[in-house]
Amino acid sequence: MYRIIYIFMLSFWAAGASIMAQDTVRISKAMVRVKVAENNTALKISEEDVKQARADYRQTQAVFLPTITASHTAMATTNPLLAFGSKLNQEILTQSDFNPALLNAPSQIENFATRLEIQQPLLHVDGIYRRKAAKSKMEATALQKQRQAAYLNFEAEKAYLQLQLAYKGIEVLEKTLEAARANKQQAENRYAQGYLQKADVLAVDVRVTEIENQLLNAKSNVENASNYLSFLMNDTGYVLYEPAEAMEVSTFAESLETAVPDTRSDIKAMQLASSAYESAYKASKMAFLPRLNAFGSYELHDDQLFQGQANGYTFGAQLSWNIFEGSKRFGEAQKSKSEYEKSKLKASQYLSQSQLELNKAMRMLHNAENGLRLTQLALQQSEESLRIRLNRFKEGLEQTSDLLWAEANYAQKQLEYYQTLYQLNYAQAYIQFLTKE
């Protein structure tokens, strides 16, 4: 049974080794940021959202610009009224056409009419406010895209840190595995000489197997981090990446702020969204006012296709007032007011939540700074303890279990140190993202 389990674990280790043996691509943090900014799908979707908002805003130009239509109509009729009117439009009416018999039962007449119409809005107060709402929405969408770019830059930073941490895990575990195998060899030699019991050798074997299993997981973490980087950069190749920069404490040019700025792009977007709801509310109230439009038309009539021997025009202005539509407009106004109030509350809540996140990130940073100092000290102590116990084990003065504990503790402290370093760099990057305008 143990033999089967060992062969099973060995096959997985070989599979992991073959994965790591494939070609890797070294990549810098700056290159990751550039590729994310150029190729990320979420950013392209945000750009399309901006284009849609811009198109919606352009549609509101209809409140100022005219509507022009052209048509050509062909018809034949024996309807008394239409026949008389068609002749009148074609300017071919004669004295004989007033004969009552012809008026009541006219012959078929053909009429081809070309008509050009124009309608020009002069005063649409509600339309002006709807245009303001569309403009605010367009500007808010552009700011949301800007914030999306900042977020993806932060995600690229985090993914790169995860890749560095994954490789550090492999580095630590490979050295630990190398030392564990050396200890195993020494334990087997001492067992052969009669200085150790079989249980001690088995304990060393178990420790080697544990490290090999941890190493497999660490290699899987490299694949996961590489795949996430590929996703962010929209790279369908999904190659294995290797960080070109060493893992160390990150330094940022900007000083870390302790308050969320009101000028942050997403907060400004929330404020603009609230302004859009306010304009929509005002537009719903202005819908109770009358509208003033100018209109005009020019017509060509003939009894032949695409001719136009007779022509005429019409122009004028219309003041229309939709006085009552049941309770529809009252309900729309109430809904718009509620949406406006809701948007103000959401903007205030979002700002408070952002400040809450910043406070948590600041505490995370302080904890990571303190933790880094403690893990550095613990790492030094565990390294010295392992060195002493290893020397005593070689001389036969230390038990195997104590050596294994010291070895495991040293490996654990190394991993804790790099994990704390990751948390420190992550906290700094997160604070910079939360305070970036």
PyMOL commands that set and color helices and strands:
alter all, ss='L'
color gray80, all
select helices_A, chain A and resi 2-21+29-39+41-63+80-90+95-98+100-104+125-192+198-232+265-286+328-394+400-434
alter helices_A, ss='H'
color red, helices_A
select strands_A, chain A and resi 24-27+67-77+109-123+240-243+291-302+310-320
alter strands_A, ss='S'
color yellow, strands_A
deselect
rebuild
show_as cartoon
